[in-house]
Amino acid sequence: MKFSLSYFSTAYKALGELGAEQVGLFAWYRLGLHTGYLRWKTGREQKKTARYQCTALEALFELPDVDQLRAVLGRDGVENVIAEADEILDGKVRIFSEDPVRLSLEAPEALENWTTFEKKGSGLRGRGQESGAVQGENDQDIKFVWEPFRFGWAYTLGRAYILSGDECYPEAFWVHLDEFLRTNPPNQGPQWISAQEAALRLIAMSFSAQVFAASGESTPERMASLARAVAEHAARIPPSLSYARSQNNNHLLSEAAGLYTAGLALPDHPQSRRWRDLGWHWFNGGLCAQIAEDGTYVQQSTNYHRLMLQLSLWVNMVSKYRGQILPQGTRQRLGRATGWLLTLCDDTSGRVPNLGPNDGTYIMPLTSCPYADYRPVLQASGMSFLDERAFSPGAWDEMGVWMGVSEQGIKEWGDAIGDKEARVMPLDEGPHVLRSPAGDSWAYLRVAQLASRPGHADQLHLDLWWRGLNIARDPGTYLYNAPPPWDNSLSHTSVHNTITVDGLEQMTRVGRFLYLDWAQGEAVRGERDQRRAWIQIVAQHDGYRRLGITHQRTVTADDEDGWVIEDVLLPGDAREEPQQALYDCRVHWLLPDWNWEMRDTTLRVQSPRGWVTVKVTVGGGQDAVLSRVQIARAGELVYGSGNVSPTWGWFSPTYGNKEPALSLGVVIRGDLPLAMKTIWMFPESEG
């Protein structure tokens, strides 16, 4: 292998930004993979586990009261659960919460040791054509292979069984489990590549064992095979724990939760105490390392933030059932993390900005609410970690019922964190949310001080919400593992609602999942109204410091439910003089795919609640001129002139799915300081 000067420069930079410990742990994992050590180690762990005769799993939680579940769900909710479970009886499952696809748990190709697949780069053909994605784009994305094997469908069958008592649901579970165990032996095939996948499947199996324990379909032989499978999955996790530690993200938390679950469920297993102690140590240590003081989660992603809270709800429940309480420091971090995500939750829809990487994960889907509705997790987390209701009672309470959340000591919603005023963060902390004095709209300004590798180059991105509609939106993710241009390309600066200078990224992209030269954001000042809510924030980032430029953005909510966004490119400090006289400054806005009309630099779109107007004007810079106005839809130019990227004009609501959107780009050219203004007007504020 040849190493260039740029290779060593990148490696040195990665070492400085990621840290010696994380880089060293990852290097150790790769060494173990390529020397054969990990293959030997996981085989040895399985042999030790195989010598123990498992009989059944111990109970981990109390089953919910059926009458309480029915009261929370209502008749329509119960019918929805049964209908989704009946789809599984028909051999179909909803992956990434989209249209149902065929459920098959057979290994997709010839079996080899998991390390062989990993060394090949996990490049496997997925089932994208069945899931509604564009043919060919996700053929090599292993997430489509993994998702059904997380056993998320088992929770749906369990919910239906508890509600109906119908034996067809446990029967279906055992049929699919038998298929998996028969065709996916330990350490063989793609389902064993990731220890996180093994851990999530382990948790689902442990849940199912208890929910279906009273069924006549749950014979002693089947229960013993399930217990043995849990032990085999737990044995897969410790050998490659160095990888999870190197990532310091959801991988570590998932694997720790899996180990802890196995240790509790198999108390007589020789490895039980080791699994339990390892899981407890790394779960609590991981949460304290990954949740910042203000509640920000290390992955800078609302989807992964929710995953972290779900894992925490599970560990909190099963630990309390066995008389072990999460440490106070852990609970404090979880309380702050709950408040952080709650601040970003739209009161009308329950949705949040599509911030950062979104891989479609929704483990333990114990709810009938849509995938994009965050209220089930936030309600359960608020009651568990803040002793407060986040929302009034509703269908989103089901998850809390399953998680054993007690009403004792819980503050009623009227006195709790559902109040908008109580969700205003200090300027130097967690999500920078502004609220219109008129009360119908709110905005999220992305200002991040990055302490771990970012997933998206999206500093000063703005999300705008009005009456439950996400008007100016984050594009999401779509696919991680696909040929260009869909190789995690919705992480780029140009598709976010921010400024791009000379077509450059805010940070240096050196891999599909790795940015270096991190852009750091800073909130400079702000203004509150009488409710103490932010109505103006001024922030900036240094992502263009290599050009000698600082991008500053001012977001202001006016009194008539309109918004003014002022962007200016300023010369950097004295050590970073601008490198040229003229720059191209492009402001981008992503809107829903609604009917539209355009005149000069004013776009009007017809929302379900009336016409919304966005107007861009040029300002600043002695020689500033309007250079280009474009609208792209689904990767094609529909207004203006010039080239557009095939990734512009798309919105991905969840993994592997994308839908057309309107991408408005306005480019001005001039010298510094270079300024632009965007005005948003809703029907009541239009003149």
N, C-alpha and C positions, 0 to 999 in steps of 0.2 A: 504493500500500500504506500502511495506517495503522499507526503504531507507538504502542503504549500505554506508560505508565510501567513496567508490569510487564515489557514486552518489553525495555526498556533495562536494567532491573534484572537480568533473567536474563542478558542479554548481558554485562553487566559482571561478574557472578558467574562466568560461564563463562570469561571472559578470565582472571580471577584464579586459577581452579582448574585449567584446562586449560593455561594458559600462552600468552604472546603468539605464540611461534613456531608452535605447533600451530594456533591459531586463524587466524593469518596465512596459513599454508600452505593451510588449508582454504578461506579466503576467496579466495585466488589461484586455486585449482582451480575454484571456483564462478564466478569472474569469467571465466576462460578458457572454461568451459562455455557460459555465456550470451552471451558476445560472439562466439562462433564461432571463437575462437582455437584451441581444442583440436581442433575438426573440421578446421581447416586444417592444424594441426601433425601430427596423425596421418596425414592424407592425404599430406602431404609426406614423412613417414618411409616410408610404403608405396611411394611412387613411387621413392624412392632405392633401396629394397630390391629392387623389381621389375627394376631395371636389371642386377642381378647374377644370373648363371646358376648356380644351385646344382646340384650333381651328387649328393652324398651327404654323410652326416654322419660325422664322425670318431668312433672308439671312445672311450667315456668310462669304462669299467670292465671288469673281467674277468668273464666269465660264470662262474657257480658250477659246481662239480663236481657232476655228476648223481648219482654214487654217494653223495656227502655229503648232498645234498638228500634222497635216498631214505632214507638212514639216519636223518636227523632226523625226517622225516615219518612213517616207518613205512608199512605197507601201507594202513592206514585213511586216513592223511593224504593219501597219493597219490591214493587213490580219491576223497576229498573234493574235491581240486583238480580232478580230471578231471570230476567231476559238476558242479561250479560252472561250469567252462568249457563243458561241454556245454549248460548252460542258455543261455549266450550264443550258442552255435550255433543254438539254437532261437529266437533273437531276444528273449531276456529278460535282464534285468540287475537286480541287487539294489542299490537306492539306499538310503543310510542303513542298510545291512545288514539290511534287512527283507525281506518277501516279494518275489519277482521280479515286475517289471513289464516292459511292452513296451519294447524298446530302439529308439529312433528318433532319428537325429541330423539330421533335417531341421529347418530353421528353423520355429518354431511359428506364425509369422504373416508378413504382408508385411514385406519388408526395408526398413529405414531405417538411416541412419547411427547409430552407437551413441550419439552425443551426443543425438540426438532421444529415444531411449528413456530415457537418463539424466535428461534434463530433465523427462520425464513421471513420474519417480520410480520407474522400473523396475517399474511395476505391470503384470505380465503374468499371464495365467491359467496356473496350474500343472497338474500331473497328480496332484493329491492323491487323487482318488477311486480311482486305480489303486494308490496306495501304502498304503491301509489307514487313512488319516486320515478324520475325520468330514467328510462331504460339505459343501462350502461354506466350511469354515474356512480352507483354504489355497488357495482359488481364485486369489488374487492374489500368492502367494508365489513369487518368481522362483527361489528355491533349488531348487524342483522342476524348473524348466526347466534350470538350470545343472548340476545334479549329474551326469547321464549324460555331459555334455560335458566333464567333468574327465578322462574316459578311465580311470577307475579299473578298469573292466572289462578294459582292455588288459593290465594286470599279471597278471590271472588267466589270460588267454589265453597270455601269455608263459610263465608258470609251467607251464601244461599242456604247452606245446610243448617246453620244455626237458626235462620229465620223460618225455614220450612220443615225441617226434619226429614226431608226427602232423601232416601238412601242413594238416589242416582248420582248425587254430587260427590260423596266419598268414593263411590264406585269409579267415577271418572278420574278422580285424583289418583287412585291406586293403579288404574290402567296406564295412565301417563307416567307415573313414577316407575312402574315395572319396565316400561319401554325404555326410559332413560337409564335405569340401572343395568339393563340387559345389554345395551349397545354402547354405553360410555363407561367402561371400566376405569378405576382410579388411575390418574396420571396419563391416560391415553386419549388423545384427540384434543380438539380445540377448546372444549369446555373446561379443560384443566390448565390452560395457559395462564390465566389470570387468577391469582389467589383471591382477589376481590370478588370475582364471579362465584368462586367456590363458597366464599363467606356469605354472600347474599342468598345463594341457593340453600345453604345450611340453615340460615335463619328462617326461610320460608318452609323448609322441611320440619323444623322444630315447631313452628306455629301450627302446621297442618297436623302433626302428630297429636297435639292436644285437642284441636278442634274436632278431629275425626275419631278420637279415642273411643267414644261410646258407640260408634257405628258397628253394625254387624259385619260390614265389609272390612273392618280393621282387625283381621285375624292376628293371633300371636305371631305367626310366621311373617306376615307383612310388617307388623310393628317392629319385629327384630331386624328385618332387612332395612327398615328406615333408620333405626338406631345405628346400625352398622354403617350406613351411608353417611350419617352425620359425623361419625368418628373418622371415616375416610376423608371427608371434606376438611375436617379440622386438621388432620395430619398434613394436608397439602399446604397449609398456610405458613407455619414457622420457617421452613427452609428458605423461602424467598422474601421474608419480612424486610430484608435490607432494601428491596426495591420500594416497598410501601413507605418505608422511612425516608428514602431519598426523595420521594415525591412530596411528602409532608402534606397530604391532602386527603380527599375522600377515600383513597385506597387504604391508608393507614387506619382510618376510623372504621371502615367496613370490615377489614380483616380483624381488627381488635374486637369489634362487636361479635363477629363470628366465633372467635376463639372463646370469648367470655360465655357466649350462649352454649357452646358445646361443653365447656367445663361445668356449667350448671346442669345441663340436661343429662350428662353422663357422669354422675358423681362417683361411681365405682370404677370408672375407667382409670388405668394406671397413669394416663397423661392428664387426667382431669384437673388436678391442682395446677399443673404447669400451664395448661390452656387458660384456666380461669385467671391466674395471676398475670400472665402475659397480656391477656385481653384487657384486664382492668387497668394495668399499668399504662399500656399504650393508648387506650381510649381516653383516659383522663389526661394523660400527658399530651396527647394529640389535640384535644379540644383546647387546652390552655395555651398551646403553641400556635394553634390555627385561628383562634378567635381573638381579635384585637381588643384592646380596652374599651373601644367604643362600640363593639359588637360586629365589626366588619369581619367577614369570613375570608380566609386567605386566598381562595380561588376567584374572588371578585366576580361571582356568578350567582344570580338569584336561584337558579336551578340547583346548583351544588350546595347553596346555603340551605335550601329546603331538604336536600338529602341528608345533610349533617344533622338537622333538627329531627328528622325521622329516626335516624339511627340513635340519637340521644333519647328520644321518647321510648324506644324499644329497650335500651339498656337501663333507663330509669325504671321502667316497669318491672323487668325481670329481676333486677337487683333488689328492688324493694320487696318483691315477693319472697326473696330468699333472705331478707333481713339486712341487706347491705345498701347503704345510702350513698348517693353521689357526694363527693366532697363539696364543701361550701364554695371553694374557689371555682370548681367546675360549674356548679349551679349558677354562680354569679355571671360567669361568661355566657352560659346558655340564656340567662335572662336578658343580657345585653344583646345577644344575637337575635333573640326573638323580637325585641324592640326595634332593632335595626331593620329587619325584614318587614315588620309591621308598618313601619314608616313609609315603605314603598308600595304598600298594598292599596289598590284603588277601592274605595268604600263601596262603590256601586257594583262593580263586577267581580271583585276578589282577585283580580289579576295584578301582576307586577310587571315592571319593565323587563324586557327580554335580555337582561344584562349578562354579558360575558358568555362563556361556553355553555351551551344547552344541549346535552346529549339525550334528552328525552327521558331521563331517569325519573321514575316515581316508584320507589320501593314501597312495599306494604301499602298498596292502594286501598285502604280501608274506608272508602267513601264513594258515594255516587256523584259527587260534584265533579265537574269537568277537570281535565288535566291542568288547565291554566288557572284554575281557582285555588288560591293559596290559603283560603280560610280554614280548611280542615286541619292543616298542619299548624297554622298560627293559633287557632283556637285551643288545640290540645297543648301546644307549647306555652301559650300564655297562662293557661291554668296549671301547668306542671311546673314552670320555672319562674313565673311571676305572681302566681296565686291570683290572677285576674283574668276575667273574660276579655277577649279582644273584640268580640262581636256579640250581638244579640243572639239568642238561641236560634238554631236553624239546622238544616240538613248537614251542615259542616261540623256538627257536634258528634257525628258517628265515630270518627277516628278517636276522639277523646274517650268515648265509651269503651271502645276496644282496648285502649291503652290504660284503662283503669283509673282515669283521672277522677278524683273525688271532688264533689261539690263543697265539701267541708272547708271553710276558711277562704273560699273563693269570693272575691268582690263581685258584686253585681255589675252588669255591663254599664249602667248609667254612671257608676263611680269609677270605672276602670279605664283601661288604655284604649278603648274604642274612641274616646274623645280626641278629635284632631289636635286640639291645643296641647294635649299631653304627649303628642308624637313629634314635637318640634325639637330637632337636635341642635346642639350648639354649633356655631359656625366652624369650629375646628374639629368637629367629630362627624361621624357617620352619615348616612346619605343626605346630600344637600337637596332638600325638597322645599319648593316654594309653593305657596297657595294663594290663589286669586282672592282679593277682598270680596269679589262678587260671589265666590263660593262654588262655582260650577267647574272650575278647571284647576289643575295643579301641574307642576313641572318637576322633573328630576334632572339636576345638573351633575354630570359625572366628574367628580374631583377626587382623585385617588392619590394617596401617598403609598406607593407600592413597596411592600416589604418582601414579597415573593413574586415569582415569575407571573407576569400578566398573561391572560388568555387572549385579550383583544387590545388593539391599539386604538383606544376610544376616549382619550382624555377630552373633557369638555363636551362630550356628547350630550345632547338634550333630548329627553323624553317629555312629550306634552300630552296630557290627558284632559278630556272634556266630556262630562256627563257619561262616564263609563267607557268612552271611546278612546283608544290609543291613537291620537292624531299624528304626532311626530314620533316615529317608533324606531327601536333598535332592530336590525335585520335578523338577529338570532344566529344560528350556526349552520344548519342544513346537514352537511356531511364533514366528517373528519378525514376519512380515508377514501379518496377518489382521485382519479386523474385530474390534472388541471383543466379548467379553472376552478374546480370544486374541491380542492385540497385544503379544506378549512379556510376558504377564502373570504367568508363573511366576517372574519376577524379584522380585516383591513380597515385602515382609517377612512378610506374613500367611500365606504358604504355606511358610515356612521354619521350622525347629525352634528358635524363639527367642521372645522376648517382643515383643508389640505393645502400645503405649500409646494408649488412646483411638482405636483403629482407624487410627492414623497410620503412615506409612512412616518408617523410620529416616532416610531422605534424601528430598530433594525431586525427584520425577520430573518432568522438563520435556520429555521426548520418549521415543519408543519405546526408544531406546538410550542415553539420557542422564539420569544422576542428578547433582544438585548438592547443596551443603551436605553434603559427604561425612562420614559417620560414621567416626570413627577408633577402632580397637580397641587395647587395651593389656593385656598379661599382667602382672598385679600381683605374683603370687607363685605358687610351686608346691612340690610335695613329690615326692621320688623314692623308689623302693624299693631293695633291695639290688642289683637288676639295673641301676640307674641309669635305669630307665624312669619316666616321669611317672605318678603315681597320683592326683595332685590338682593342679588348676590353677585359680587365681582370676583372672578377667579382667573387663574392663569396656569399655563404649563410650559415646560422647557423642552418639549420634544423636538423643537427645531433649533436647539442651541448650536448644532453643527453648522447652521446657516447664519448664526448670530442673531436669531429671532426668538422673541417670546410671543406666544399667542395669549391674548387676554380676552375674556368674554364677560359681558355684563348682561344678566337676565333680569328683567323687570316685569312684574305683574301690574297692569294698570287697574284703575277703579272700575272699568267696564268689562272685566273678564277677558281682556286682550293681553297680549304679551309682546314685549320688545326685546330683541336679542341683538346686542351690539358687539361685533367682533373687530378687533384691531390687532395688527401685527406690529410689534414694537421692536426697536433695536435691543439686542441683549446687552449684558454688562460690558464694561470696557475691554475685557479680555476676549470677547467674542464679537468682533466687528462684523457687520453684514458683509457677505462675500460678493455681492453683485449689486447693480443699481436697481434693476427691476425684477419683480417677482409676480408669479401667477398665484392668486389666492382664490380658492374654490370653496364656497359654502355649499353644503349638501343637506337636503331634507328628504326623508323617506316617509311617504304618506300611504294610506290604504288605497287600494285599486278602485277608486270611485270615478264617476263621471267628472270630467274636468274641462276647464276652459282657460286659455292663457292669453295675456296681453302684455307685451313688453316683459317686465320682470314681476308681474303679478299673476299668481295662480289661484284659481278658485276651484274647489272640489265640493261635490254634493254629497255630504254625509247623510245618514239616516235622519238626522235632526236639523238639517238645513245646510246652507252653503257656508263653507269655511274659506277664509281668504288668507293667503300668505304672500307678502310683498317684500322683495329684496331691493335695497337701494345702495348706491355706491357713495362712499365718503372717504375723506382722508387721502393722503398721498398727493403730492403736487401734480403728478402726471397720471393719476389713476383714471383708467378708462374701463368701461364694460367690454369684456373680451368675448364672452360666450354665455348663452343661456341654453340649457338642454333639459329635456324630460326624457327619461328612459323608462320603459316598462318591459319587464321580463327579458332584460338583456338587449333590447332593441330601442333605437332612437325613434321617438314618436313626436318630438318637437325640437327645432333647432338644427344645428349642423355640427359636423365633426364626428369623431369616433367615440363610442361608448364601450365600457367593459361588459362582457357577457354576465358579470355578477351584479350589475346595477339593476335596480328595479325589481328586487325580489325580497320577500319576507318569509322567514322560516318559523312557523309557530311551534314546531317541535321537530325532533331529529328525523332526517330522511325525507322531510316534506317541505316543499317550498311553493309559494303562491305569488302571482304577480302583484307588484306594488308600483307606486309612482315615485320615481327618483328625480328630484329637482336639483340641478346643479347650476350655480351661477358663478362665473369666473370673472374676476377683475384683474387688471395688470397695472402695476405702478411701483413707485418707490415707497420706502418706509417713512412715517407710519402709514400703513395701508388699512383702511377701515371699510366695513360693510354693516348694514343694518337690516334685520329681518323683523317684520311686523306680522303678528298673527291676530286675526280678528274672527270672532264667532258671531253668529247671527244677531245677537242682542247688541253687539258693539259695532256692527257695520254701519257706515254712514251712507 
